[in-house]
Amino acid sequence: MGSVDLIASCRDSICQIGDEIADAIVYVDAGTLEAFQFIGAFPLLLELGARAVCSLENASPLDAVADWHSTFSHPVRKIVVLTSRLLSDAHRYILRCLGNHGTVSHCTVLTAISEIGHSAYVDSPLGPDAFQEYETLLVQDHEELFKKCEKSNKHKDSISYTGSDFTSDVDKDSEWGSGVHYGSNSESSPTKTNLFDGDLGQLEASRKRLSVTVSHFPMIFSPISSRAFVLPSEGIIADSCLSNEHGDSLGPGLPSISTGKPFDSDEVPPGVTLTAQFLYHLANKMDLKLDIFSLGDTSKIIGKLMMDMSSLYDVGRNKRSAGLLIVDRTLDLLTPCFHGDSFLDRMLSSLPHKERMSSSYSVAKNPQTPSKHSHAAVRRVPLDIKVPFETVFKKEEPKSRTSMVSEGIMSFMSGWNSAEVDSEVTWLPDYSDKAHDDRLGSELGTLSGSLLSNYAGVRYLEALLDRGAKDGLMLIKKWLIEALQHEKLSSASKGQQGASSVSEIHSMVQILSRDQMSLLRNQGVIQLALAAEMTLLEPQSSHWDAFTSAERILSVTSAETTQSLASELRDFINTSTSVDSHKQATTMESSQGLLSFQDVLLLTIIGYILAGENFPTSIAGGPFSWEDERSLKDVVVDSILERPSSVKLRFLHGLDNELEAKARSKDVERNNKDSTEPASNTDDFDDEWGNWDDNDNADDQKEEAYGDMQLKLEVRDRVDQLFKFFHKLSSMRLRNHALGEGLAALSRFETDSYSKKGLLYKLLLALLSRYDIPGLEYHSSAVGRLFKSGLGRFGLGQSKPSFGDQSVLIIFVVGGINTLEVREVMKAISESSRPDVELVLGGTTLLTPDDMFELMLGS
């Protein structure tokens, strides 16, 4: 059998639905859009015969005109919708698509969530036969809207609908239906009517009933390489909570702390159930039979759910054996919090990301489900990054129209004459004029997209995953030189070896982008080069280096005493600079490399986790002494009150108005102080003599002082709760003794005390060396299910298999992975005695240190 390739598997799954895609408009939601960008699916969809590929959330009647210059001689008669969310979530958008295209007679809906997943989700109104139910409901709602349109020809522009089961108050008040045209003239623009006049009349006369097909399409995930993947950031699986609100929870986006206590079947979070469904169907789609192992309480639940879904029918002769290890993210919070030496991690942390589309989604609540069982959604940051072209090139004045990348891109966006594309462009507007700066910035700001992992046959992300910051920049320089050679362009850096600088990358990008066709042919490597340039510019570079230095200091200090570690944390908080201070700095250089208050809170999280690992016996009231922790609380309270406008944190929820008022009063006080003369005149003393007995201002000052004291007491109470959260982080290994012993035993695989390795690296080395890991639970195997169903009752059993014995290994981290872990596990494979093992690493999402802060303390 061939090797495991996630990108090839996703593309093969798309090819299998080629008959549905042919001659159809394909709509993809935000989660599917992100996943398809990673595999380069859009050219493939067009090759399979799609008329157009459009956004589901931004559907428009103009989507149908995308095929005007194609060979299709009839109007669109079918649409295909691919969604990574529940059918009830996407329902109003699907209705919108049907309303925009009145000639459609068939609608195919492909969802990443299975029928069992729909019925198991608490807030879903669909039952066990979810797909058949939805087919009927969609047809009913569509026909109801069509009939309403026929009765009221005066109101064709916008329709407010009341669906059968999926209507919510948010839907009624939203403006989702603006531009939706139900009825016979829904696509009767003059050009379109003339083009398809006969076909439109024949189809409208027949008024054929809409047919709907709903199917499960599980291969909607984001492969960042052929061996690493995450779930779409705006899909329902990644958005669903992984832990309920209780004492052991760190937040809805992370698994709860492992204590060894069994879960109540009614308390399983929806994200856990959907994750089990996804892993089960992923294995089936890739023809793998799994031996399932788990480490952590939440992972144990997922393993049990997968075992319950399995049956003897899953055992096929043609299936390949594989080992699946499910790990809780909470077993290792340090690795994603650290600013490690990973080029992609640094890039993802430094660049802006696209705004979420799914903020407009309103989950249709099941009226039979009590509100107390509803779960809050997790807002993951999309992996769709923005490369701000106008920021990169704004420091240079253009010498000629073709010397600027931004000029070429704007020309491309305005359109060009294909017959004269290689000649000088003279008919375009002069975008070098300052009058067009705002338009240029806003238009270029919309140019975003995932760093394609499979663009033009070159898997850029896969090559960069194994690189540090310097090596990644060198690799991008190598790709730029190869592109210049292919385009037969010369560069001053051509053929040079050695360290790369930002200026070299900048000059090569400019040369490569002078010609529009060259810009299009090399857009993948140009995007990476611009992203690398933005990552290494100030203040991003200094900020990352400051974080790295601070984390190194904490790692070294944590091996000494708790007093020295507390002292370092206190110094970081005292010297932190708020976000407002960054903005108010007179020069950019004065704020470079300085850490904000939010940054030092993340360092405090790291410090408490390190203290819990190095001093496990002093956990009774926290790892630090009462005096040290009291001083830490005092400096945190003072920092919040000193810069109240810069603090937007979860533990301060409810004090927003008071902190904003405090910030305004401090601004007024600062302005008054600046406008007051430093020295008073002696003549003013006699003028003010009669006002000494005036007590009006004194009363106001007393009231203000009383309010300040009340606010300080409130903030102190909240800070006490914050430090209780820190205590949970430091005591995680003591909550489950067996698991804590297993994690502590992995320290033998720490090869370098100065370069701390993550849990996955040490765990993989231990399992490949056939070490027993306390707390690791084995769930099932293909043969084990056979003995369990029949022969096991006669006392015949089998020995427990080892995860490292399989030739295909899958590790899935519930809560997310970061790019440094991908690099480390690949290194562990190369250092082990089995370099032939095929390893696949997956996670709920791709984490950065900023993401970890938001998950635990964010607003």
QUIJO-V673441 format. One record per helix or strand. SS is the DSSP state (2 for helix, 1 for strand). FROM is the first residue (numbers start at 0). TO is the last residue. If there is no record, write none. Layout:
SS|FROM|TO, SS|FROM|TO
//
This chain:
2|5|15, 2|17|20, 1|24|27, 2|29|38, 2|40|46, 1|51|54, 2|60|66, 1|77|82, 2|86|99, 1|105|110, 2|114|119, 2|129|150, 2|168|172, 2|189|194, 2|196|205, 1|210|215, 1|221|224, 1|227|229, 2|235|238, 2|264|266, 2|269|284, 1|287|294, 2|296|308, 2|311|313, 1|319|327, 2|328|330, 2|333|336, 2|342|349, 1|352|352, 2|357|359, 2|370|372, 1|384|385, 2|388|392, 2|400|402, 2|404|413, 2|417|419, 2|433|444, 1|447|447, 1|454|454, 1|457|457, 2|459|463, 2|468|485, 2|501|511, 2|515|520, 2|522|535, 2|539|556, 2|561|573, 2|578|583, 2|588|590, 2|596|613, 2|625|641, 2|643|645, 2|649|651, 2|655|674, 2|682|686, 2|688|690, 2|695|729, 2|731|734, 2|736|748, 2|758|767, 1|776|779, 2|781|788, 2|790|793, 2|802|804, 1|807|813, 1|816|816, 2|818|830, 1|837|842, 1|845|845, 2|848|856
//
